[in-house]
């Protein structure tokens, strides 16, 4: 899981932590790779939730969470904090709990805090996505079962039975 937060002074490089490792200002290649991952998820992903500055985006098994810090930068702008990572076998609830906890720890490590309303909104959105992901295969399975029953019902009738009288013949 990785995290990015704009520096408060707007001159320093953004605070960046990629897979648990802090990235320092001089590591341009790592910063470029992180920016590209964020752009790929953001541009190619499906927005699951976007309200009042809290945003949840999914692209395949990649999830990106964007919230704002309570504190503003030196130009009085909101400071977005971004968390992104790959599900890779982790369910959405576990990923969400780890991501939200990681966002709190990361923000505090650079003297910032996260808006509680954003944290709660993302948590609810992750739960809703999990429910949607669970119900989608079940709905598909139910549709498949209903189709199989209908096909069985139609093909199992004996065309010579009273339910299916023989068509009239013309003489």
N, C-alpha and C positions, 0 to 999 in steps of 0.2 A: 504494500500500500504506500502511496506517495502523497506528498502534501506541498502546496505552494501558497505563499502569502506575500502580497506586495509589501515592500519596505515602507515604514512610516514616513521616511524623509523624502521619498520620491526621487532621490539621487542614487541611493544604494541599490544593488541588485535585490531582486525578490528573495525572500527566505524560501529555501527549497530543501526537501528531504525526499530522496528517492529510495524506496524499498528499505527504509530504516536508516539510511546513510545521509547525513547532511552534505549538501553540495555547496561548495564555497564559490564566491564570486568569480574566481579565475577559471573555473571549469566550464568553458563555453560549450564544449561538445555535449556535456551532460545536460546543461541548461537547454540547449537547442533540442535535444532528444525529448526532454520532458515537455517542452512547449509543443512539439509535434504530436506527442501522445495526447495531450489535452485538446489540441485542435482536431485531431482525428476523431476522438470521442464526441466532441462538441458538434462538429460539422456533419458527421456521418451517423450520429446516434439518434435515438428516439427520446424525446423529452417526456419523462414520466410525470414530472411535477415542476411547476415554475410559478411561484407566487411570492410577492413581496421580498424579492432578493434571495430566496431559497430555491435552488434548482437541482433536480435529479435527472440525469441523462444516462441512457443505457445504449451501448453498441455491442451487440453479441454478448459475450460474457464479461465485458468491461463496463464498469460503473463509474460515474463521475458525480460528485456532490460539490455544489458551490453554495456557500453561505457568506454572510458578512460578519466582520468583527464589530463589536460594539464601538470600538475606538476608530476614529477617522485619521487619515494621514495628515501631513503638515499643510495640505491645501484644502483641508476640510472635506475630503472625498471619502466615500465608503471604501473599505478595504476588503475585497473578496478573498476568501480562503477556499482553496480548491483541494479536494481529496479525490484521488482516482486509484483504481486497482482492478484486478481481474478476479472474478469469482472463483475460478479453477477448483471446483468441487465444494466450495463453501456455499451454504445456503444464504439467501438474502438476509435473513434475520441475523445470522452470525456476522456476515459481512457488515451489515448496518451498524450493529453494536460495536464492532471493532473500529469501523470508520469514524463513527461519532465520538467514541472515546479518544481515538487518535487525533481527531480534529481539536478536541479540547486540550489535549496534552501539547500538541504542536503549537496551537495559538498561545497558550500560557508560556511556552518556552521562549517566545519572542515578545512577551509582555502584552498579549492581547487576550480577549475573551470573545466567545461566540454568543450571538443572540439566542436566548433560550427558545424564542418562538421559532427560529429557523431550525434549531436542533429538533424540536418537537415535530415540526412540519415534515422534515425529511424522514424522521422515524416513522411517522404515520404513512408517508408515501411509500417507503420500503415495505411496510406491512401490506399495504394495498397491492403492490406489485407482486408480492409473494402469493397473496390470495388469488390474484389474477392468473399467475403462472400455474398455480395448482389447479384452478377450475378449468383452464383451457384444455388440458389433456383429458380431464374427466368429461367435459362437454363433448369433445371429439369422440371419446370412447362410447358415450351414450348414443351419439348420432350413428356411429358405426353399428352398434348393437341393434338400434331401431331399424336401420336399413337391412341388416341381416335377417331380422324377424320378418320384415315385410317381404323380402325376397323369398324366404322360406315359405311364408304363408301363400304367396302367389304360385310358387312352383310346386307346392305339395298337394294342391287340389287336383282331384281326378277329373279330367275333362269330360268323362262320361257320366259323372254323378248328376244328381238332380239339381245341384247348384249351377251346373253348366249344361243346360239343355243343348242338344245338337242343333246346329244352325238349320233353318228350313232348306229343303232341297227343292229345286224347281223342276217341274216335269214338263 
